[in-house]
Amino acid sequence: MGTEIAFSFALAGFQVLVYDNDAEKLESLALRSAAIYDKGIDRGLYKAENQVSVLGSITRAKNIANFQACDLVTEAVFEKEDVKATILQELDKTCNPDCILATNTSTIPISVLSSYVSEQRRPLFIGTHYFSPASRMKLVEVIPGILTSPNTITFVTASHAGAGKTAHSSEGRAGLRC
């Protein structure tokens, strides 16, 4: 899912940074992104002349410290709470204090995952549930935690709209979803 999310934002003109501690997975990400674009060209979805620019806007990072300057970071590891907890704790320590941390999850409550970041970060923590394949599906569910600030919801919703996504917020149901 991380590849598809990164591809979606790159396609919309954003500079995207992708991290994995496994160099082979990072290489696989580049190959998968190129394959997605190639399929899109064949289907008339993407222009061949934009491929180099779109794929070139995805930077692969082998060090999580590269995320220090980001405004929005989306964690997209597989649905295993302890793995998500570890990466969220690392991102919390690494990212600047104003960086919004999002988690791509469909099964783990957002407020449970927010417990793995510092109290100061919790108003800047939010869930984003992408529908598969993220590169073609427009809908993204934006899921605030109990402590997520309204400004965070607004920023994440606007960022996704800028990426061509329709962000549906379950803001009014935060107590039920968290």
C-alpha positions in Angstrom: 0.0 0.0 0.0 2.9 2.4 0.7 4.0 2.3 -2.9 0.5 3.1 -4.1 0.1 6.0 -1.6 3.5 7.4 -2.6 2.7 7.0 -6.3 -0.7 8.9 -5.8 1.0 11.9 -4.3 3.8 11.9 -6.9 1.3 11.7 -9.6 -0.3 14.9 -8.2 3.0 16.7 -8.3 4.2 16.3 -4.7 7.7 15.5 -3.7 7.5 12.2 -1.9 10.0 10.6 0.4 9.7 6.8 1.0 11.5 4.9 3.7 12.1 1.2 4.3 15.0 -0.3 6.3 15.2 -3.0 3.6 17.2 -1.9 0.5 15.5 -4.6 -1.6 12.1 -3.3 -0.7 13.1 0.2 -1.7 14.3 -1.1 -5.0 11.1 -3.0 -5.4 9.1 0.2 -4.7 10.8 1.9 -7.7 10.1 -1.1 -10.0 6.5 -1.3 -8.8 5.9 2.5 -9.3 7.3 2.2 -12.9 5.0 -0.8 -13.5 2.0 1.1 -12.2 2.8 4.0 -14.5 3.4 1.8 -17.5 0.0 0.1 -17.0 -1.6 3.6 -16.7 0.0 4.6 -20.0 -1.4 1.5 -21.7 -4.9 2.3 -20.3 -4.7 5.9 -21.3 -4.7 7.2 -17.7 -1.2 8.7 -17.7 0.9 10.6 -20.3 4.2 8.9 -21.3 5.9 12.3 -21.4 5.3 12.8 -17.6 6.6 9.4 -16.5 10.2 10.5 -15.7 9.0 13.6 -13.8 6.4 11.7 -11.8 8.7 8.8 -10.9 11.6 11.2 -10.3 9.6 12.9 -7.6 9.7 9.8 -5.4 12.9 9.7 -3.4 13.9 6.6 -1.6 15.4 7.0 1.9 17.4 4.3 3.7 17.5 6.4 6.9 14.4 7.5 8.8 16.3 10.8 9.8 15.5 12.0 6.3 11.9 12.8 7.5 13.0 15.6 9.7 11.8 18.3 7.3 8.5 16.8 6.3 5.1 18.4 7.0 3.1 15.2 6.7 4.3 11.6 7.1 2.1 8.6 6.5 3.1 5.3 8.1 2.0 2.4 5.9 3.5 -0.8 7.3 1.4 -3.9 7.4 -1.4 -4.3 10.0 0.6 -5.5 13.0 0.3 -3.3 16.0 3.8 -3.9 17.4 5.4 -3.1 14.0 3.4 0.0 13.6 4.2 1.0 17.2 7.9 0.8 16.6 7.9 2.9 13.4 5.5 5.5 14.9 7.8 5.9 17.9 10.8 6.4 15.6 8.9 8.9 13.5 7.7 10.8 16.6 11.4 11.2 17.7 12.6 12.1 14.2 10.0 14.4 12.7 9.9 18.1 13.5 7.4 19.0 16.2 4.9 20.4 13.8 4.8 17.4 11.5 1.5 15.6 11.2 1.8 11.8 11.5 -0.8 9.7 9.8 -1.2 6.0 9.9 -2.7 4.0 7.1 -4.8 1.4 8.9 -8.2 -0.3 8.5 -8.2 -2.5 11.6 -6.3 -0.9 14.5 -8.1 1.9 16.4 -6.5 5.3 15.8 -6.4 6.2 19.5 -4.6 3.0 20.3 -1.9 3.8 17.7 -1.7 7.4 19.0 -0.7 6.0 22.4 2.7 5.2 20.8 3.5 8.8 20.1 4.3 11.6 22.6 1.5 13.5 24.2 2.6 16.6 22.3 2.2 14.8 19.0 -1.2 13.3 19.6 -3.1 16.4 18.4 -1.1 16.0 15.1 -1.9 12.2 14.8 -4.6 11.0 12.5 -5.7 7.9 10.6 -5.9 7.7 6.8 -7.5 4.6 5.3 -6.8 4.3 1.6 -8.9 2.1 -0.7 -7.0 -0.3 -3.0 -5.5 0.3 -5.4 -4.7 3.7 -3.9 -3.3 5.0 -7.2 -6.7 4.8 -8.8 -9.2 4.9 -6.0 -10.1 8.4 -5.0 -11.7 7.8 -1.6 -9.6 8.2 1.6 -11.2 7.9 5.0 -9.7 10.4 7.4 -10.1 9.1 10.9 -9.2 11.4 13.8 -8.3 10.1 17.2 -9.7 11.4 20.4 -7.0 14.0 20.7 -6.6 14.9 17.0 -7.0 18.7 16.5 -9.4 20.2 14.1 -6.4 21.9 12.3 -4.9 18.5 11.7 -8.1 17.2 10.1 -8.4 20.3 7.9 -4.7 20.0 6.8 -4.9 16.3 6.0 -8.2 16.7 4.2 -6.8 19.6 2.1 -3.6 17.7 1.4 -5.5 14.8 0.1 -7.8 17.0 -2.1 -4.6 18.4 -3.5 -3.6 14.9 -4.4 -6.9 14.3 -6.2 -8.4 12.3 -3.4 -11.8 12.6 -1.9 -11.2 12.7 1.8 -14.2 11.6 3.9 -13.8 12.4 7.6 -15.4 10.4 10.3 -14.8 13.5 12.5 -18.3 13.4 14.1 -17.9 9.8 15.0 -14.4 10.0 16.5 -15.6 8.5 19.8 -17.0 5.5 17.9 -14.0 5.0 15.6 -11.2 5.3 18.1 
